[in-house]
Structure formats: structure tokens, C-alpha cells
Amino acid sequence: MVSRAILKHYNWSPAAISSSESIDMHDTSGAIELLPPPRCNRVAALPVLGLLLTLALAGCAGHAKGVMTPVAVTGATGGSTVDMLVVTSRVPSHDPATLFTGERSPTPYLTDITVSIPSDAKRKAGTVQWPKKVPPNPETDFAVTKVQQLNSPEEGRAWFRQHVVNGHAMVFVHGFNNRYEDSVFRFAQIVHDSKAKVTPILFTWPSRARVFDYNYDKESTNFSRTALEQGLQTLSKDKDVKEITVMAHSMGTWLAMESLRQMAIRDGRVQPKIKNVILASPDIDVDVFARQWNELGKDKPKITIFVSQDDRALKVSRLISGDVDRLGAINPAAEPYKTKLEAAGITVVDLTQVKTDDGLRHGKFAESPEIVQLIGQRLVTGQTLTDSDVSFADGVTAVVAGSVGTVGKVAATTVTAPLTVLEGNRIEYRRPKSDRVHETLNSKSPTPELSY
């Protein structure tokens, strides 16, 4: 009874998300009929309950809350700081310890925040040293040392001019079940550990940070699409900005792709300054991602995807979302994905064999020192990677535009492949003898017009 109640509680489907789009699954322009998705049964409901309990327990094993009140740093701590601009569609809490709630605000807010990070000798790369109590100790904990509200886009542009690094902005969009402070500290850790030469900008959307508010969080990403798009438009039009990298995690990848898609529909293309998009553990239905990709238009940014087939959070998402593959949990070396990735020029790095302290196996991109350094030193700028200058941890497999690298030290190349239409697909695990998939690669069919 409990498991069925949970499934009913999360009764949503990708079709509901994209109900405004007309998708012909029986397109005669070279497409093959797509099999219907398998139906969940009572046996399948049991893993949902167990995985949801795992998620809930992981959320309960928390840390000190209310850490946004700035602390004074007295004397030399041997650490470093990360200055970031935070843009949010959350409602202010009017409490300096939390700053913002998980509720939705129609008006975006901008905040200048500085985070102090302990010295490398006192921390492990890939981890956030959360305070065990407040106020935090900057020598051993992540600590906020500055909070300054900005009152206009002009003040935001002035902040960027003061913090510009080679004109390269990196915009991070967090995932499901994140408080405001969670996203601030995680992004600070990524920027610090990756050593990325960028100006960090965080977009944090209204998450209630509760496992059983998955639906609310998903709708909050939809609510925040225009705010993120407008922020990216503002950045793109700033003369001090030369290049933009968008990196998103988990449910935040849905928000990032939807905002870029909306931009492309509005303007005919994604803004050319947005050159790289990194999707980490994307919680996106593979069919929906295919449609999003197609509708980004002709001149797409380079896209890199981090996947892991043992991602427990995405297993929950799949089971409560019609049992359709989530993009972040595919096997990119298997067909039909391998062929599609190769044709589309999408780079995928498979982290399935990477071991971190994350019990959910959902944050490997940020918790593996090798991977987070890969992000900062190469992928952020779209550079070509070779095994002479990049070594991964043992067991990492890179699928680069569809070709599989060796286990261990691998070569990963971000390529400029032919701009090819990538359409939806689904692997039918419960009917392995069937190889029918929806195939429209290289289709000359025009992108369907959408209206809102």
C-alpha cells in the first residue's frame, strides 16, 4: 500500500511536461515505429520504495543549517575564497542565516557572495566541508564571508566587470533537493577544485529541499525557465562577456535545456557566446532530450554529458516517470545511443566505475577530483583532450562522439561534428529481442513550430 501510494503521489510523465509539443512517433520520413514504454507493475514498485527511503535517509544525514550569515576571518587561515554572483528565482526569507526560501518569486534577485574554503591540507578535493555547528570555523569549514544584495541588472554588470576573468562566465544550475546554501557551497567547491579560469555565476531555483517534493521542484524548474533565459541573454549582450559555459546537474539540466531551447525558439538560435553546455547526471527523459536537442536550432553549443549507470537517484526518477531511460543513466557504448552520439557530435563520459563517497552515486562529477579538474581545465573551454595531458581514474570510460575509449587512461575529445538532427530513442530492456527504435538521424524534416 505504501509503495503504491508513493507512485500515485508522483504520477507525472514526460508527456505532461511537453504537452504543448506535437511529437509524431510514427513519422514516415525514415522513422521506425517506437515501441510503447513498459508499464510499471507491483514488483517494480518495491524498488521505488526502497530507493525513495535511501534518498530520504541521505537527506536526513544532513549538516548545520542557516550558514549564510557572514563570519569574520581573523588571521591567516591558509585557505582561499570564491567570489560568485548568485541569481535566484526564490522568495527572500528575510533571515540573514538562510537568505532565501524554497518558494517561487516572479522577480529574480541578485546577490554578491564570497565563500571561504579551508586550505587543501585540511580538506579532500571533491568534498564540501560543512560546518558541524554555526558559526562555522573558516580554518576547517566552508564559510560565507560576504553577502551583498544587488538591486539592479546594472549592479550585476558592474560586479561582472570587477570580477571578469578572460571574459569567460560559467553559469551553474543545481539539481533537485537543494537549499539555497547547498547550491552556494557546492558551486564554490566546484570552482575551487576545478581551478576553472572563469567568472562564477550561480542560478538557484526554488527547491523545497525535500525528497517528497519532487513534483514541486520539477514545476519550479519550469517556473524558472524564463528567468534563466533572460539572465543568459543579459550575459550574452554584455560587451565584457566573451564566452559562456552553462553547467547543470540533475534536475537542473532540464531547466538549462529548456531555457536554451526557449532562447532558440525566440531568437532562431542559441546565443553564439554560449559555446559549451555540460550536463552532469541529467534527470531528463531521453525522448524529451532528443526533442530539446533538435529544437536548439542549427548552431548548437558543444554538449558534454556525464553519465553513470549505477546512479540511484536516477533509478528512482526513471521508475516514477513511466520507466523511460533517464539521460544520465544510459550506456553510451550501447546501440542505438552510440550511433546517435557519434552523428550528433555529443561527448559523453561514463563514470559508472568511478567510486566516490556519494552513496546515491549522483554527484560523481563534482566529487571525483579527476573529473572536476577535467571540467575546469578542458571541458569549460571546449578544448581537445588527449591521453598525453589528461589521465582519468581507473575504470573511467569516455564515449567521445560515439567512440569508446579504453578503460583506465583514456582520451576524451570535444569535437566539432556535423550539425545533425538528433531525434528520440528508447532502449526496450524488457523486450531485448526487439530492435525497433525511433530513428530520424540526418532527417531533413523541419523542426516543428511551437507556440506558448
SERODREN-502803 format. One record per residue (C-alpha): residue in three letters; x, y, z; residue number from 0. Coordinates in steps of 0.25 Angstrom, whole numbers. Each point is the difference from the previous one (the first is absolute). Layout:
<nodes>
[node ALA,[X,Y,Z],NUM]
...
</nodes>
This chain:
<nodes>
[node MET,[0,0,0],0]
[node VAL,[11,10,4],1]
[node SER,[8,-3,-13],2]
[node ARG,[-13,2,-9],3]
[node ALA,[-3,13,8],4]
[node ILE,[14,5,-3],5]
[node LEU,[-2,-3,-15],6]
[node LYS,[-13,7,0],7]
[node HIS,[6,12,7],8]
[node TYR,[10,1,-12],9]
[node ASN,[-10,-2,-11],10]
[node TRP,[7,8,-11],11]
[node SER,[5,-3,-14],12]
[node PRO,[9,6,-10],13]
[node ALA,[-12,2,-9],14]
[node ALA,[-6,9,10],15]
[node ILE,[12,8,1],16]
[node SER,[1,2,-15],17]
[node SER,[-15,1,-3],18]
[node SER,[1,12,-8],19]
[node GLU,[9,-7,-10],20]
[node SER,[-5,-9,-12],21]
[node ILE,[8,-12,-1],22]
[node ASP,[-3,-10,-11],23]
[node MET,[5,-14,5],24]
[node HIS,[-4,-6,-14],25]
[node ASP,[7,10,-9],26]
[node THR,[2,-6,-13],27]
[node SER,[12,8,-4],28]
[node GLY,[10,-11,3],29]
[node ALA,[-5,-3,14],30]
[node ILE,[-4,-14,5],31]
[node GLU,[-11,-2,10],32]
[node LEU,[3,2,14],33]
[node LEU,[-4,-11,10],34]
[node PRO,[-9,5,11],35]
[node PRO,[7,1,14],36]
[node PRO,[-1,-11,9],37]
[node ARG,[-10,1,11],38]
[node CYS,[4,0,15],39]
[node ASN,[-5,-11,8],40]
[node ARG,[-1,-4,15],41]
[node VAL,[14,-6,-1],42]
[node ALA,[6,12,-6],43]
[node ALA,[-7,9,11],44]
[node LEU,[9,-7,11],45]
[node PRO,[13,6,-5],46]
[node VAL,[-7,14,0],47]
[node LEU,[-3,-1,15],48]
[node GLY,[14,-5,3],49]
[node LEU,[7,11,-8],50]
[node LEU,[-9,11,5],51]
[node LEU,[3,-4,14],52]
[node THR,[15,0,-3],53]
[node LEU,[-2,14,-6],54]
[node ALA,[-7,4,12],55]
[node LEU,[10,-5,10],56]
[node ALA,[11,6,-8],57]
[node GLY,[-7,13,1],58]
[node CYS,[-2,-2,15],59]
[node ALA,[15,-2,2],60]
[node GLY,[2,15,-1],61]
[node HIS,[8,11,5],62]
[node ALA,[-1,13,7],63]
[node LYS,[-11,9,-6],64]
[node GLY,[0,15,0],65]
[node VAL,[14,2,-4],66]
[node MET,[-1,13,-9],67]
[node THR,[3,10,11],68]
[node PRO,[13,6,-4],69]
[node VAL,[12,-3,10],70]
[node ALA,[12,8,2],71]
[node VAL,[13,-7,-4],72]
[node THR,[11,4,10],73]
[node GLY,[14,-3,-3],74]
[node ALA,[6,-9,-10],75]
[node THR,[-8,-13,-3],76]
[node GLY,[8,-5,-11],77]
[node GLY,[-13,-2,-8],78]
[node SER,[-5,7,-12],79]
[node THR,[-13,7,-4],80]
[node VAL,[-10,-1,-12],81]
[node ASP,[-8,13,-4],82]
[node MET,[-13,-3,-7],83]
[node LEU,[-12,7,-5],84]
[node VAL,[-13,-7,4],85]
[node VAL,[-12,1,-8],86]
[node THR,[-13,-6,6],87]
[node SER,[-15,-1,-3],88]
[node ARG,[-2,-4,15],89]
[node VAL,[-8,9,10],90]
[node PRO,[9,7,10],91]
[node SER,[-1,-6,14],92]
[node HIS,[3,14,7],93]
[node ASP,[10,-8,9],94]
[node PRO,[15,2,-3],95]
[node ALA,[2,-14,4],96]
[node THR,[-7,-6,-11],97]
[node LEU,[-2,12,-10],98]
[node PHE,[-11,-7,-9],99]
[node THR,[-11,-11,2],100]
[node GLY,[-4,-11,-10],101]
[node GLU,[-12,8,-4],102]
[node ARG,[-2,7,-14],103]
[node SER,[3,14,-3],104]
[node PRO,[-5,7,-13],105]
[node THR,[12,10,2],106]
[node PRO,[14,-5,-1],107]
[node TYR,[10,4,11],108]
[node LEU,[15,2,-1],109]
[node THR,[10,-1,11],110]
[node ASP,[15,1,1],111]
[node ILE,[5,-11,8],112]
[node THR,[14,-4,5],113]
[node VAL,[3,-14,5],114]
[node SER,[13,-3,8],115]
[node ILE,[5,-14,-2],116]
[node PRO,[10,-7,9],117]
[node SER,[15,-3,-5],118]
[node ASP,[2,-12,-8],119]
[node ALA,[8,-6,11],120]
[node LYS,[-13,-1,9],121]
[node ARG,[-10,-5,-11],122]
[node LYS,[-2,-10,-10],123]
[node ALA,[-2,5,-14],124]
[node GLY,[-14,-3,-5],125]
[node THR,[-7,2,14],126]
[node VAL,[-7,11,7],127]
[node GLN,[5,2,14],128]
[node TRP,[-14,3,6],129]
[node PRO,[1,7,14],130]
[node LYS,[-5,-9,11],131]
[node LYS,[-5,12,7],132]
[node VAL,[-2,15,-2],133]
[node PRO,[7,9,-1],134]
[node PRO,[10,-8,-9],135]
[node ASN,[15,0,2],136]
[node PRO,[7,5,-13],137]
[node GLU,[12,-8,4],138]
[node THR,[-7,-14,-1],139]
[node ASP,[-14,4,-7],140]
[node PHE,[-6,6,-12],141]
[node ALA,[-4,14,5],142]
[node VAL,[-8,12,-6],143]
[node THR,[9,12,2],144]
[node LYS,[-8,10,-8],145]
[node VAL,[-15,2,-5],146]
[node GLN,[-4,13,-7],147]
[node GLN,[-13,1,-7],148]
[node LEU,[0,6,-14],149]
[node ASN,[-12,9,-3],150]
[node SER,[0,0,-16],151]
[node PRO,[6,-7,-12],152]
[node GLU,[9,12,-1],153]
[node GLU,[6,-3,13],154]
[node GLY,[2,-14,-5],155]
[node ARG,[7,4,-12],156]
[node ALA,[9,9,9],157]
[node TRP,[3,-12,8],158]
[node PHE,[4,-8,-12],159]
[node ARG,[9,11,-5],160]
[node GLN,[7,-1,13],161]
[node HIS,[2,-15,0],162]
[node VAL,[2,-3,-14],163]
[node VAL,[10,-11,-4],164]
[node ASN,[3,0,-14],165]
[node GLY,[-14,4,-3],166]
[node HIS,[-5,-15,3],167]
[node ALA,[-12,-2,8],168]
[node MET,[-4,-13,6],169]
[node VAL,[-15,-2,4],170]
[node PHE,[-3,-11,9],171]
[node VAL,[-15,-6,2],172]
[node HIS,[-1,-9,12],173]
[node GLY,[-9,-12,1],174]
[node PHE,[-12,-6,8],175]
[node ASN,[-1,1,15],176]
[node ASN,[9,12,2],177]
[node ARG,[-1,11,10],178]
[node TYR,[6,14,-4],179]
[node GLU,[12,-3,8],180]
[node ASP,[2,-14,-5],181]
[node SER,[2,6,-14],182]
[node VAL,[9,11,4],183]
[node PHE,[10,-9,7],184]
[node ARG,[-1,-11,-11],185]
[node PHE,[3,11,-11],186]
[node ALA,[12,6,9],187]
[node GLN,[6,-14,1],188]
[node ILE,[-1,-3,-15],189]
[node VAL,[6,14,-4],190]
[node HIS,[11,-2,11],191]
[node ASP,[3,-15,-3],192]
[node SER,[-1,1,-16],193]
[node LYS,[10,13,0],194]
[node ALA,[-9,5,-11],195]
[node LYS,[4,13,-5],196]
[node VAL,[-14,6,-1],197]
[node THR,[-9,10,7],198]
[node PRO,[-10,-9,8],199]
[node ILE,[-15,3,-1],200]
[node LEU,[-9,-9,8],201]
[node PHE,[-15,-1,-4],202]
[node THR,[-8,-6,11],203]
[node TRP,[-15,-3,-2],204]
[node PRO,[-11,-3,11],205]
[node SER,[3,-14,5],206]
[node ARG,[-7,-3,13],207]
[node ALA,[11,-10,3],208]
[node ARG,[-9,-11,4],209]
[node VAL,[0,-14,-7],210]
[node PHE,[-15,-1,0],211]
[node ASP,[-1,14,-7],212]
[node TYR,[6,-6,-13],213]
[node ASN,[-12,5,-8],214]
[node TYR,[0,14,6],215]
[node ASP,[15,1,-3],216]
[node LYS,[-2,-4,-15],217]
[node GLU,[-11,10,-1],218]
[node SER,[9,10,6],219]
[node THR,[10,-2,-12],220]
[node ASN,[-11,2,-10],221]
[node PHE,[-3,13,8],222]
[node SER,[14,5,-1],223]
[node ARG,[3,-2,-15],224]
[node THR,[-3,14,-4],225]
[node ALA,[9,6,12],226]
[node LEU,[12,-9,-4],227]
[node GLU,[-2,3,-15],228]
[node GLN,[-1,15,3],229]
[node GLY,[13,-1,9],230]
[node LEU,[7,-7,-12],231]
[node GLN,[-5,10,-10],232]
[node THR,[5,12,9],233]
[node LEU,[14,-7,2],234]
[node SER,[1,-2,-15],235]
[node LYS,[-3,14,-3],236]
[node ASP,[11,5,9],237]
[node LYS,[12,5,-7],238]
[node ASP,[9,-5,11],239]
[node VAL,[-5,-14,-2],240]
[node LYS,[7,-8,-11],241]
[node GLU,[-4,-14,3],242]
[node ILE,[-10,-7,9],243]
[node THR,[0,-14,5],244]
[node VAL,[-13,-6,6],245]
[node MET,[2,-12,9],246]
[node ALA,[-12,-6,7],247]
[node HIS,[-3,-12,9],248]
[node SER,[-11,-10,1],249]
[node MET,[-14,7,-1],250]
[node GLY,[7,13,-3],251]
[node THR,[4,-6,-13],252]
[node TRP,[-15,0,-4],253]
[node LEU,[0,15,4],254]
[node ALA,[12,3,-8],255]
[node MET,[-4,-7,-13],256]
[node GLU,[-14,6,1],257]
[node SER,[6,14,1],258]
[node LEU,[9,-2,-11],259]
[node ARG,[-11,-6,-9],260]
[node GLN,[-9,12,4],261]
[node MET,[11,9,-5],262]
[node ALA,[2,-7,-13],263]
[node ILE,[-15,0,-3],264]
[node ARG,[-1,15,4],265]
[node ASP,[13,4,-8],266]
[node GLY,[2,-10,-10],267]
[node ARG,[12,-6,7],268]
[node VAL,[8,-1,13],269]
[node GLN,[8,13,3],270]
[node PRO,[14,-2,-7],271]
[node LYS,[7,3,13],272]
[node ILE,[-5,-12,6],273]
[node LYS,[10,-10,-5],274]
[node ASN,[0,-11,10],275]
[node VAL,[-11,-8,7],276]
[node ILE,[4,-10,11],277]
[node LEU,[-12,-9,5],278]
[node ALA,[4,-8,12],279]
[node SER,[-9,-12,4],280]
[node PRO,[-11,6,-8],281]
[node ASP,[-14,-3,5],282]
[node ILE,[-7,1,-14],283]
[node ASP,[-8,-11,-7],284]
[node VAL,[8,-4,-12],285]
[node ASP,[-11,3,-10],286]
[node VAL,[-2,14,6],287]
[node PHE,[15,3,-1],288]
[node ALA,[-1,-4,-15],289]
[node ARG,[-11,9,-2],290]
[node GLN,[7,11,8],291]
[node TRP,[13,-2,-8],292]
[node ASN,[-7,1,-13],293]
[node GLU,[-6,13,3],294]
[node LEU,[13,7,4],295]
[node GLY,[1,3,-14],296]
[node LYS,[11,0,-10],297]
[node ASP,[11,6,7],298]
[node LYS,[1,-8,13],299]
[node PRO,[10,1,11],300]
[node LYS,[9,-12,3],301]
[node ILE,[-6,-9,10],302]
[node THR,[7,-9,10],303]
[node ILE,[-8,-10,8],304]
[node PHE,[4,-8,13],305]
[node VAL,[-7,-13,2],306]
[node SER,[0,-11,10],307]
[node GLN,[-8,-13,-2],308]
[node ASP,[0,-2,16],309]
[node ASP,[-6,13,3],310]
[node ARG,[-10,-3,11],311]
[node ALA,[-7,14,-1],312]
[node LEU,[-3,-2,-15],313]
[node LYS,[-5,-14,2],314]
[node VAL,[-11,6,9],315]
[node SER,[-3,10,-10],316]
[node ARG,[-1,-10,-11],317]
[node LEU,[-9,-9,7],318]
[node ILE,[-10,12,4],319]
[node SER,[1,6,-14],320]
[node GLY,[-6,-11,-9],321]
[node ASP,[12,-9,1],322]
[node VAL,[7,7,-11],323]
[node ASP,[15,1,0],324]
[node ARG,[6,13,6],325]
[node LEU,[11,6,-8],326]
[node GLY,[10,0,12],327]
[node ALA,[-1,-15,1],328]
[node ILE,[1,-5,-14],329]
[node ASN,[11,-9,-5],330]
[node PRO,[6,8,-11],331]
[node ALA,[8,-11,-6],332]
[node ALA,[-13,-8,-3],333]
[node GLU,[-8,2,-12],334]
[node PRO,[-8,8,-4],335]
[node TYR,[7,10,9],336]
[node LYS,[14,-2,-6],337]
[node THR,[-4,3,-14],338]
[node LYS,[-9,12,4],339]
[node LEU,[11,6,8],340]
[node GLU,[10,-1,-11],341]
[node ALA,[-9,6,-10],342]
[node ALA,[-4,12,9],343]
[node GLY,[14,3,5],344]
[node ILE,[-4,-2,15],345]
[node THR,[11,-3,9],346]
[node VAL,[-3,-10,11],347]
[node VAL,[9,-4,12],348]
[node ASP,[-5,-13,7],349]
[node LEU,[3,1,15],350]
[node THR,[-7,-13,4],351]
[node GLN,[13,-7,5],352]
[node VAL,[5,13,8],353]
[node LYS,[-1,-1,15],354]
[node THR,[-3,11,9],355]
[node ASP,[-6,3,14],356]
[node ASP,[-14,3,-6],357]
[node GLY,[-9,-12,4],358]
[node LEU,[-10,5,-11],359]
[node ARG,[11,0,-11],360]
[node HIS,[-7,12,-5],361]
[node GLY,[11,11,2],362]
[node LYS,[12,-7,-6],363]
[node PHE,[3,11,-9],364]
[node ALA,[3,9,12],365]
[node GLU,[6,-10,10],366]
[node SER,[10,-6,-9],367]
[node PRO,[13,8,0],368]
[node GLU,[4,-4,-14],369]
[node ILE,[-14,3,-6],370]
[node VAL,[-1,13,7],371]
[node GLN,[13,4,-5],372]
[node LEU,[-3,-5,-14],373]
[node ILE,[-12,10,0],374]
[node GLY,[8,12,4],375]
[node GLN,[13,-2,-8],376]
[node ARG,[-6,-5,-13],377]
[node LEU,[-15,-2,-2],378]
[node VAL,[-4,14,5],379]
[node THR,[8,6,-12],380]
[node GLY,[-4,-11,-10],381]
[node GLN,[15,-4,-2],382]
[node THR,[4,-13,-6],383]
[node LEU,[5,-11,10],384]
[node THR,[11,-10,-2],385]
[node ASP,[5,-11,9],386]
[node SER,[13,7,0],387]
[node ASP,[-5,11,8],388]
[node VAL,[-12,-5,7],389]
[node SER,[-1,-13,9],390]
[node PHE,[-13,-5,6],391]
[node ALA,[-1,-9,12],392]
[node ASP,[0,-15,-3],393]
[node GLY,[-13,-5,-5],394]
[node VAL,[-5,12,-7],395]
[node THR,[-5,-2,-14],396]
[node ALA,[-1,12,-10],397]
[node VAL,[-10,-1,-12],398]
[node VAL,[4,11,-9],399]
[node ALA,[-10,3,-11],400]
[node GLY,[-3,-14,1],401]
[node SER,[13,-7,0],402]
[node VAL,[4,-7,13],403]
[node GLY,[14,3,6],404]
[node THR,[8,-10,8],405]
[node VAL,[-2,-3,15],406]
[node GLY,[10,7,9],407]
[node LYS,[7,11,-7],408]
[node VAL,[-9,5,-11],409]
[node ALA,[0,10,-11],410]
[node ALA,[-12,10,0],411]
[node THR,[-2,9,-11],412]
[node THR,[-10,11,-1],413]
[node VAL,[-3,1,-15],414]
[node THR,[-7,9,-10],415]
[node ALA,[-8,-10,-7],416]
[node PRO,[-10,2,-11],417]
[node LEU,[-12,7,5],418]
[node THR,[-10,-12,-1],419]
[node VAL,[-14,-1,4],420]
[node LEU,[-1,-10,12],421]
[node GLU,[-14,-6,3],422]
[node GLY,[-6,-8,11],423]
[node ASN,[3,-14,3],424]
[node ARG,[-3,-10,11],425]
[node ILE,[7,-14,4],426]
[node GLU,[-11,-10,3],427]
[node TYR,[7,-8,11],428]
[node ARG,[-12,-9,2],429]
[node ARG,[0,-4,-14],430]
[node PRO,[14,-2,-4],431]
[node LYS,[-3,-8,-13],432]
[node SER,[-6,13,-6],433]
[node ASP,[9,10,-6],434]
[node ARG,[-11,10,-5],435]
[node VAL,[3,14,4],436]
[node HIS,[-4,13,-4],437]
[node GLU,[11,4,-10],438]
[node THR,[1,13,-7],439]
[node LEU,[14,4,0],440]
[node ASN,[4,8,-12],441]
[node SER,[-15,2,-3],442]
[node LYS,[-3,12,-9],443]
[node SER,[-13,3,7],444]
[node PRO,[-1,14,5],445]
[node THR,[-1,3,15],446]
[node PRO,[-14,1,4],447]
[node GLU,[-5,14,3],448]
[node LEU,[-4,1,15],449]
[node SER,[-9,11,7],450]
[node TYR,[-2,3,14],451]
</nodes>
